[in-house]
Amino acid sequence: MLLTSSSISMGISSFIVFVFTSALFLSGYILQQQTVRNLQSIIKPLPPKSPPTTSSSAPAPTQLLLATTTADVDWSTVAFAQLVSEPSLVCEAVMHFAVLERHNHQAQRVLLYPRTWDKRRTGERTMVDTTLSTARRLLDQARLRYGVQLMPMDPLFEGIDVTDPRSYAMPQLLSIPYKQVLRLGAPTLLLDPELLDQLVAYEEASTYQTLPSLILAKPSPAQYTRLVSLYSTVGHFPSHSEQTALLHKTFPNHTLPFPLQDLVLRTSALTNDADLSAAAYVVFDDADGLEPRFDISGREMGRVRPPGMAGTIWDKLWENYREERRGVCGLDLQRWDGVGSQGMDGAEIEL
C-alpha cells in the first residue's frame, strides 16, 4: 500500500501531538509531586534550629547546653506563658501569641489573668469596666484564634486587694502544670520565636532564670509555696524592689549561665549596626518609661530617639510595634500620662 502525502502528514502530526501530550503530562506530574512535598514540609512542624558554633572545631557555649535532637521533646510539657495583672497589658500578650501562631510555634500557649475579671460583668458600667470589657474581648480572641489556654489566677496570698495589679506576681508562674515555662515581659516585641523555642524546649533551667524582660522558669509547687510564704512575711505587699530582692535571695543564680544577650535588642542601647535578624525580641526600655503603645508627641520621642542609623532602626521598631497593635488588637494608641510599664514590669527582672 502506497503512502500518500496526506497520510504521511497525518502520521507526523499524530506523532507530534503524542510527544507534546506526553511531555505535558510528565511536567504536570513532576509539578504535582513538588507541590505535595512542599505542602508536607509546611504542614509538618519544624524542629528548632541548632545554634551556630563559634568556630569549626569547638561548639558555642550555648550549644553545649542545648539538645541536638528533637526526637524526645514532648511539646505538651513546655509552655510560652504570659502573666497579665492589668487590662492595659493584655493586648501585648495577645500580640506575642499572634506572632507565635504565624511562626507555627510548637509549645503550649498559656495566659494567666486575675480571676476577678471574670466576676465583674454585671452592675453599673464604669470606665474600669469598659477597659475590662476590651481585655476580656482580647482574652477570647487569644483562646479562639491562637489556641491559648486561659488560666484565671487568685491573688498571691489572702488578705490583699484583688484589684491591685501587684497582687499577681511572677511566683504564680511556678504554680502552673508544665515542665518548663518561658515568659516575655512588657514592653517587648517578639521577632523570632524559634530562638525562644530552643530555650523553652531544651535548656536545663533552674527554677528561675532571667534575661532582660524574659523569664525561664521550671514550675515547682515547693518553690511556689516557699515564695508565697516569703512574700506574706514582709508585713505588707512587697514593693517591686522588695519583690526583686526576695527573688534574688531565693534564686541567687538567676542569670542564665551562658551568653544569650544577642537574643535581645534594647531600644535604649541601639547601635548603627544593630542586627534585627539575629534577635529574638526587642525590649522598649527608653528613658522616662516612653513606650510605643502610647500617643507621645514628636518632641518627647525626639528626646530618646538615638542619632544616625540607630535612629532609623528605632523608628522601624516603634512603628512595627504600633502596626502589630492595630492589626492584632484593633486598638488605637493609649493616652500618655507620664507612667509606663517599666516600674511595674521592669526590663531587668520580671515579677
C-alpha positions in Angstrom: 0.0 0.0 0.0 1.5 3.3 -1.1 1.6 6.2 1.4 0.1 9.3 0.2 1.3 12.7 1.2 -1.8 13.3 3.3 -1.3 10.1 5.3 2.3 10.9 5.9 1.3 14.4 7.1 -1.3 12.9 9.4 1.2 10.5 10.9 3.7 13.2 11.6 1.0 15.4 13.2 -0.2 12.5 15.3 3.4 11.8 16.5 4.0 15.5 17.3 0.7 15.6 19.3 1.7 12.4 21.2 5.1 13.8 22.1 3.8 17.1 23.3 0.9 15.4 25.2 3.4 13.1 26.9 5.7 16.0 27.8 2.8 18.0 29.2 1.6 15.0 31.3 5.1 14.4 32.7 5.7 18.1 33.5 2.3 18.2 35.3 3.2 15.1 37.2 6.5 16.5 38.3 5.0 19.8 39.4 2.3 17.9 41.3 4.9 15.9 43.3 6.9 19.0 44.1 3.7 20.7 45.4 2.8 17.7 47.5 6.3 17.7 49.0 6.1 21.4 49.7 2.8 21.1 51.4 4.1 18.2 53.6 7.1 20.3 54.7 4.8 23.2 55.6 2.3 21.1 57.5 4.9 19.2 59.4 6.1 21.3 62.5 9.7 22.4 62.1 12.2 21.5 64.8 14.1 24.4 66.4 17.4 25.2 64.7 20.6 24.2 66.3 22.6 27.3 67.3 25.7 28.1 65.2 29.1 27.2 66.5 31.7 29.9 67.2 34.3 28.0 65.2 34.7 24.9 63.0 36.3 23.0 65.8 34.6 24.0 69.0 30.8 24.4 69.7 29.5 27.6 71.2 28.8 27.7 74.9 25.1 27.9 74.3 25.2 24.8 72.0 26.7 22.7 74.8 23.5 23.2 76.8 21.0 22.5 74.1 19.8 19.2 72.8 21.0 18.0 69.4 17.8 16.1 68.5 14.1 16.9 68.7 13.1 13.2 68.9 12.4 13.2 72.6 10.8 16.6 73.0 7.3 16.5 74.5 5.8 19.8 73.4 2.8 19.3 75.7 5.0 19.8 78.8 6.6 23.2 77.8 4.7 26.5 77.5 5.1 30.0 76.4 3.1 31.8 79.2 2.1 35.4 79.7 1.0 36.8 83.0 -1.0 40.0 82.9 -2.1 41.8 86.0 -3.9 44.8 84.5 -6.2 45.2 81.4 -3.9 47.6 79.5 -1.2 44.8 79.2 -3.5 42.1 77.6 -3.0 43.5 74.1 0.7 43.0 74.1 0.4 39.4 75.4 -2.0 38.6 72.6 0.4 40.2 70.1 3.0 37.7 71.2 0.6 34.8 70.7 -0.2 36.2 67.2 3.5 36.1 66.2 3.8 32.6 67.6 0.8 31.4 65.5 2.3 32.9 62.4 5.6 31.1 63.0 3.9 27.7 63.8 5.2 27.8 67.4 5.1 24.3 68.8 5.0 24.8 72.6 1.8 25.2 74.6 0.4 28.8 75.0 -0.9 30.0 78.4 -2.3 33.3 79.6 -2.8 33.9 83.3 -5.1 36.8 84.3 -6.9 37.9 87.6 -9.9 35.8 88.3 -11.8 38.9 89.4 -12.0 39.9 85.8 -14.5 37.1 85.2 -16.7 38.2 88.1 -17.1 41.9 87.2 -19.6 41.5 84.4 -22.7 43.0 86.0 -23.7 46.2 87.8 -23.1 49.8 86.9 -20.8 50.3 83.9 -17.7 52.3 84.8 -14.6 53.3 82.9 -12.8 50.4 84.6 -15.5 48.0 83.4 -15.1 49.4 79.8 -11.4 48.7 80.0 -12.1 45.2 81.3 -14.6 44.6 78.5 -11.8 45.2 76.0 -9.4 43.0 78.0 -12.0 40.1 78.0 -12.5 40.5 74.2 -8.8 40.1 73.7 -8.7 37.1 76.1 -11.4 35.4 74.0 -9.5 36.3 70.8 -6.4 34.6 72.2 -8.3 31.5 73.1 -10.3 31.2 69.8 -7.8 32.4 67.3 -4.5 31.5 68.7 -5.3 28.4 70.7 -4.3 30.0 74.1 -5.2 28.2 77.3 -6.7 30.9 79.7 -5.9 30.4 83.4 -7.6 32.7 85.9 -5.5 33.3 89.0 -6.2 34.3 92.5 -4.1 36.9 94.5 -0.7 35.6 95.6 -2.0 35.2 99.2 -5.1 36.1 101.1 -5.9 39.4 102.7 -4.6 41.6 99.9 -6.6 43.8 97.4 -7.8 41.6 94.5 -8.0 44.7 92.2 -4.4 45.7 92.8 -2.1 44.6 89.9 0.7 44.0 92.4 -1.4 41.1 93.9 -0.4 39.0 91.0 3.3 38.3 90.5 6.0 36.1 89.0 5.8 33.3 91.6 2.4 32.3 90.1 4.2 31.1 87.0 5.7 28.4 89.3 2.2 27.0 90.1 1.1 26.0 86.6 1.3 22.3 85.5 4.2 22.4 82.9 7.7 21.2 83.0 9.2 24.4 81.7 7.8 27.9 81.1 9.0 31.0 79.2 7.5 34.4 79.7 8.2 37.8 78.0 7.6 40.9 80.0 6.3 44.3 78.9 7.0 46.3 76.8 8.5 43.9 74.3 8.1 43.0 70.6 8.7 39.4 69.6 10.8 38.9 66.4 12.0 35.3 66.1 10.0 32.9 68.4 12.1 29.9 67.0 15.0 31.1 69.1 12.8 31.2 72.2 11.6 27.7 71.3 15.1 26.4 71.8 15.2 27.9 75.3 11.8 26.5 76.3 12.3 23.0 75.0 15.9 22.3 75.6 17.5 24.4 78.3 18.2 22.7 81.6 16.9 25.6 83.5 16.9 26.0 87.2 13.6 27.0 88.9 14.0 30.7 87.9 16.4 32.3 85.4 16.3 35.6 83.5 17.4 37.7 80.5 16.2 41.3 80.1 12.4 41.2 80.2 12.4 37.3 79.9 11.8 34.6 82.5 12.7 31.0 82.0 11.1 29.0 84.9 10.7 25.4 85.9 7.4 25.3 87.8 7.8 23.8 91.3 5.0 23.6 93.9 7.6 23.6 96.7 9.3 26.8 95.5 5.9 28.4 94.8 4.9 27.7 98.4 8.2 29.0 99.7 8.0 32.3 97.7 4.4 32.9 98.8 5.5 32.4 102.4 8.3 34.9 102.0 6.0 37.4 100.4 3.5 37.1 103.2 6.0 37.7 106.0 7.0 41.1 104.7 4.1 42.6 106.7 2.8 44.4 103.6 2.6 43.6 100.0 6.2 43.9 98.9 7.2 46.8 96.5 8.8 45.8 93.2 12.2 46.4 94.6 11.4 44.2 97.6 10.0 41.5 95.3 13.2 41.6 93.3 15.3 41.3 96.4 13.2 38.3 97.6 13.6 36.6 94.2 17.3 37.2 94.1 17.6 35.8 97.7 15.6 32.7 96.8 17.4 32.2 93.4 20.9 33.6 93.7 22.0 32.1 90.4 19.0 33.5 88.5 21.0 34.9 85.5 21.2 32.5 82.6 24.7 31.0 82.7 25.6 31.3 79.0 26.0 34.2 76.5 22.5 34.8 75.1 22.5 38.6 75.2 22.4 38.6 71.4 18.9 37.4 71.6 17.8 40.8 73.0 17.7 44.2 71.4 17.2 47.1 73.8 15.9 50.4 72.3 17.9 52.4 74.9 21.2 50.8 73.6 20.7 50.5 69.8 23.8 50.9 67.7 24.1 51.8 64.0 24.9 48.2 63.1 22.1 46.6 65.2 21.1 43.3 63.5 17.4 42.6 63.7 17.7 39.2 62.1 19.9 37.9 65.0 17.5 39.0 67.8 14.6 37.0 69.2 12.8 40.0 70.7 13.1 43.7 71.4 12.8 45.4 74.8 11.4 49.0 74.8 13.4 50.5 77.7 13.7 54.1 76.7 14.0 56.8 79.3 11.0 58.0 81.3 9.0 54.9 80.5 8.2 56.0 76.9 6.6 53.1 75.1 5.2 52.7 71.5 1.7 51.9 72.8 1.3 55.5 74.0 0.4 58.5 72.0 3.6 60.5 72.5 4.5 63.9 70.9 7.3 64.1 68.4 9.2 66.3 70.8 9.1 63.7 73.6 10.1 60.9 71.2 13.0 63.1 69.9 14.4 63.2 73.4 15.0 59.4 73.5 15.5 58.6 69.8 19.1 57.7 69.1 21.0 59.6 66.3 22.2 58.2 63.0 21.2 54.8 61.6 20.3 53.6 65.1 17.5 56.2 65.0 16.2 54.7 61.7 16.2 51.3 63.3 14.5 52.7 66.4 11.7 54.3 64.2 11.2 50.9 62.5 10.8 49.1 65.8 8.4 51.6 67.2 6.3 51.5 64.0 6.3 47.7 63.8 5.0 47.5 67.4 2.2 50.0 66.6 1.2 48.2 63.4 1.1 44.9 65.3 -1.0 46.5 68.0 -3.5 47.9 65.5 -3.6 44.8 63.4 -4.0 42.2 66.2 -5.9 44.1 68.9 -7.7 46.7 66.8 -6.7 49.4 69.3 -5.5 53.0 69.0 -2.7 54.3 71.0 -3.2 54.9 74.7 -3.2 58.4 76.3 0.3 59.2 77.7 0.1 60.0 81.4 3.8 60.0 82.0 3.9 56.5 83.5 4.9 53.4 81.5 5.3 49.7 82.3 8.9 49.7 83.5 8.1 50.4 87.1 5.7 47.6 87.2 7.2 45.0 84.8 10.8 46.2 84.5 13.3 45.2 81.9 16.0 44.0 84.3 13.9 41.4 86.1 10.3 40.2 85.7 7.9 40.0 88.6 
